[in-house]
């Protein structure tokens, strides 16, 4: 069913999936990849875990998909955390849901958001990260000319502050400039694999500043005593296995780390047998911990 709720006065649109049979049941809130909308990766995992007996809520974050917010296509880290808070509040109000058994599942960039959110919201009982990007500016600055990137994005924001138009760039491009350049992101978003009437191939240039300055890894230091599951591909050039390992090391018990023999980041978006292996690991973890 279509879900409609609000965060900070902005309308958020989602999909609520309720398993057959008697309830109430534990509930899961999903957050997903950078630029992603609810009928792509999060919708797939929400549907698969609803089949395992969980009430699931996948939704479009502010500025994306069918949800409200301006500017469109802009990454708003604090706003996304507010969206997750509102999503949990709405889910807990549903008669189908056991309000004391709520988990948050994040895929790709959503893994970091889910980790940080779960660490600081006592209503969330468990955290699951799948192919997660656990953003950390200390690591980010070693991978690029950090000051040049900051200066470039600050120039964009200054022009906007002075009344100029919002500056955009492609979200993906097989060749040329994009927020997510290269063949692998394009193979999902630029093809029928990630086709959605609500996804647009553009993102604000200012979003890059948000990506390189956010710190989601800190959530690993504060999550305990909540249980954590990290599922990650053994090869991943988009969200590094080293990042998953660092998050796991910084977590306290109880925690689990499951490696999937995927060779590309987007294998865990929609490819088999990788999605089933991630779902199986998540379902087993939730059965024991939620």
C-alpha positions in Angstrom: 0.0 0.0 0.0 1.0 3.6 -0.6 2.4 5.3 2.5 2.2 9.0 3.1 3.7 10.8 6.1 5.7 14.0 6.8 9.1 15.1 8.0 9.8 18.8 8.9 6.5 19.6 7.1 7.6 17.9 3.8 5.5 15.1 2.4 7.3 11.8 2.1 5.9 9.0 -0.1 6.6 5.3 0.5 5.4 1.8 0.1 4.2 -0.3 3.1 4.4 -4.0 2.6 2.5 -6.2 5.1 2.9 -10.0 5.2 -0.2 -12.2 5.2 -1.2 -13.6 8.5 -1.8 -12.4 12.0 0.1 -9.5 13.5 1.5 -7.3 14.9 4.9 -8.1 13.3 8.3 -6.5 13.6 8.9 -3.6 11.2 11.8 -2.5 9.0 12.6 0.9 7.6 14.8 1.1 4.5 17.2 3.7 3.2 19.2 3.2 0.0 21.8 4.3 -2.6 22.7 7.9 -3.5 20.1 9.3 -5.9 18.0 6.1 -5.4 14.2 6.0 -5.2 11.9 3.5 -3.5 11.1 1.3 -6.5 14.7 0.5 -7.1 17.0 -1.2 -4.6 15.2 -0.5 -1.4 11.9 -1.7 -2.9 13.5 -5.0 -3.9 14.9 -5.7 -0.4 11.7 -4.5 1.2 9.6 -6.9 -0.9 12.0 -9.8 -0.2 12.0 -9.3 3.5 8.2 -8.8 3.6 8.1 -12.3 2.2 10.1 -13.4 5.3 7.4 -12.0 7.7 8.4 -8.4 8.3 6.3 -5.3 7.8 8.6 -3.1 5.6 8.6 0.5 4.6 10.6 1.8 1.7 10.2 5.5 0.9 11.6 8.4 -1.2 13.8 10.7 0.9 13.2 14.4 0.7 14.2 16.0 -2.6 14.0 12.6 -4.4 11.4 10.6 -6.2 7.8 11.5 -5.3 8.6 13.1 -2.0 8.7 16.8 -1.5 11.6 19.1 -0.9 13.8 21.6 -2.7 16.1 21.7 -4.5 15.3 18.6 -6.3 18.1 16.0 -6.5 20.0 17.4 -3.5 21.6 15.3 -0.9 20.6 16.5 2.6 22.3 14.4 5.2 20.6 15.9 8.3 17.3 16.0 6.4 17.6 12.3 5.6 18.2 11.5 9.3 15.0 13.5 10.0 13.2 11.5 7.3 14.3 8.2 9.0 13.0 9.5 12.3 9.6 10.3 10.8 9.5 7.0 9.0 10.0 5.1 12.3 7.4 7.3 14.0 4.9 6.5 11.3 5.7 2.8 11.2 5.3 2.5 14.9 1.8 4.0 14.7 0.6 1.2 12.3 -1.6 -1.5 13.9 0.2 -4.1 11.8 3.5 -3.4 13.5 5.0 -4.3 16.9 6.3 -0.9 17.9 8.9 -2.3 20.2 10.5 -4.4 17.4 11.8 -1.9 14.8 14.9 -2.3 12.7 16.6 -0.2 10.1 18.2 -1.6 6.9 20.5 0.5 4.7 21.9 -0.4 1.3 24.9 1.4 -0.3 25.0 5.1 0.9 21.9 4.2 3.1 24.1 1.8 5.1 25.9 4.8 6.6 22.7 6.7 7.2 21.1 3.6 8.8 24.1 3.1 11.1 24.2 6.7 12.3 20.5 6.9 12.7 20.2 3.6 14.6 23.1 4.6 16.9 21.2 7.6 18.2 17.5 6.6 18.1 16.5 4.4 21.1 13.4 3.1 19.3 15.5 1.2 16.8 16.4 -2.3 18.0 18.8 -3.5 15.2 20.9 -2.2 12.3 21.6 -4.0 9.0 24.0 -2.6 6.4 24.2 -4.2 2.9 27.0 -3.1 0.5 27.2 -0.1 2.8 29.1 3.2 2.3 30.2 4.1 5.8 31.3 7.7 5.0 34.2 9.1 6.9 35.9 12.4 5.9 39.2 11.1 7.3 39.2 8.4 4.7 37.6 10.5 2.0 40.4 13.1 2.0 43.0 10.4 1.2 41.2 9.5 -2.0 41.0 12.9 -3.7 42.3 16.5 -3.7 40.1 17.4 -0.7 40.7 21.1 -0.6 40.2 21.5 -4.3 36.9 19.6 -4.0 35.8 21.8 -1.1 36.7 25.0 -3.0 34.9 23.9 -6.1 31.6 23.1 -4.3 31.9 26.3 -2.2 32.0 28.4 -5.3 28.8 26.7 -6.5 27.1 27.4 -3.2 28.3 31.0 -3.1 26.7 31.6 -6.5 23.5 30.1 -5.3 23.6 32.1 -2.1 23.9 35.2 -4.2 20.7 34.4 -6.2 22.1 32.2 -9.0 20.3 29.1 -10.2 20.9 25.7 -8.6 23.7 24.0 -10.4 23.3 20.4 -11.5 25.4 17.6 -13.0 24.5 14.1 -14.2 24.1 11.5 -11.6 25.7 8.8 -13.8 27.6 8.9 -17.1 29.4 6.1 -18.8 31.9 8.6 -20.0 32.5 12.2 -18.9 31.5 14.1 -15.7 29.0 12.7 -13.3 28.5 12.4 -9.6 28.9 8.7 -10.0 31.0 8.3 -13.1 32.0 5.1 -14.9 30.6 1.9 -16.3 29.4 0.3 -13.1 26.9 2.9 -11.8 25.8 3.5 -15.4 25.1 -0.3 -15.8 22.4 0.0 -13.2 21.0 3.5 -13.4 21.6 4.1 -17.1 19.9 0.9 -18.2 16.6 -0.9 -17.8 17.9 -2.5 -14.6 17.3 0.6 -12.5 14.5 2.0 -14.6 12.0 4.1 -12.6 9.5 6.8 -13.6 10.6 8.6 -10.5 14.4 8.6 -11.0 16.1 11.5 -12.8 19.7 11.5 -14.0 20.7 14.7 -12.3 22.0 15.7 -8.9 22.9 19.1 -7.5 26.6 19.9 -7.7 26.4 20.9 -4.0 25.6 17.3 -3.2 29.2 16.4 -3.7 30.2 18.6 -0.8 27.7 16.7 1.4 29.1 13.4 0.3 32.7 14.3 1.1 32.0 15.9 4.5 29.5 13.5 6.1 30.7 11.3 8.9 28.5 8.2 9.2 31.3 5.9 10.5 30.9 7.5 13.9 27.7 5.6 14.3 29.7 2.5 14.8 31.2 3.9 18.0 27.8 4.6 19.5 25.5 1.7 18.3 26.2 -0.7 21.2 24.5 -2.5 22.8 22.2 -2.8 19.7 23.0 -5.8 17.4 24.6 -5.0 14.1 24.9 -7.0 10.8 27.1 -5.9 8.0 26.8 -7.8 4.6 29.3 -6.8 2.0 30.8 -8.0 -1.3 34.3 -9.3 -1.3 35.1 -7.0 -4.2 33.6 -3.6 -4.3 35.2 -0.6 -6.0 32.3 1.8 -5.1 31.9 1.1 -1.4 35.1 -0.5 -0.3 35.4 -3.7 1.7 37.9 -1.9 3.8 35.2 0.5 4.9 33.0 -2.3 5.9 35.8 -3.9 7.9 36.5 -0.6 9.7 32.9 -0.2 10.6 32.8 -3.8 11.9 35.9 -3.3 14.0 34.6 -0.1 15.5 31.3 -1.8 16.5 31.0 -3.5 19.8 29.3 -6.9 20.3 26.8 -8.2 19.3 27.8 -7.9 15.7 28.1 -10.0 12.6 30.0 -9.6 9.3 28.9 -11.7 6.3 31.0 -11.6 3.1 29.2 -12.3 -0.2 31.3 -13.4 -3.2 30.0 -10.6 -5.3 32.6 -9.0 -7.6 30.8 -5.7 -8.3 29.0 -3.3 -6.0 25.8 -3.3 -8.0 25.7 -7.2 -7.8 24.0 -6.6 -4.4 21.5 -4.2 -5.9 19.6 -6.8 -8.0 21.7 -9.7 -9.2 21.3 -13.3 -8.1 22.4 -15.3 -6.2 23.8 -12.3 -4.3 20.6 -10.6 -3.3 19.2 -13.9 -2.0 22.4 -14.5 0.0 22.1 -11.0 1.5 18.4 -11.6 2.3 19.1 -15.0 3.8 21.8 -13.5 6.1 19.5 -10.6 7.1 16.5 -12.8 7.8 18.6 -15.1 10.0 20.1 -12.2 11.9 16.7 -10.6 12.4 15.1 -13.8 13.5 17.7 -14.1 16.2 18.0 -10.4 17.2 14.6 -8.8 16.5 
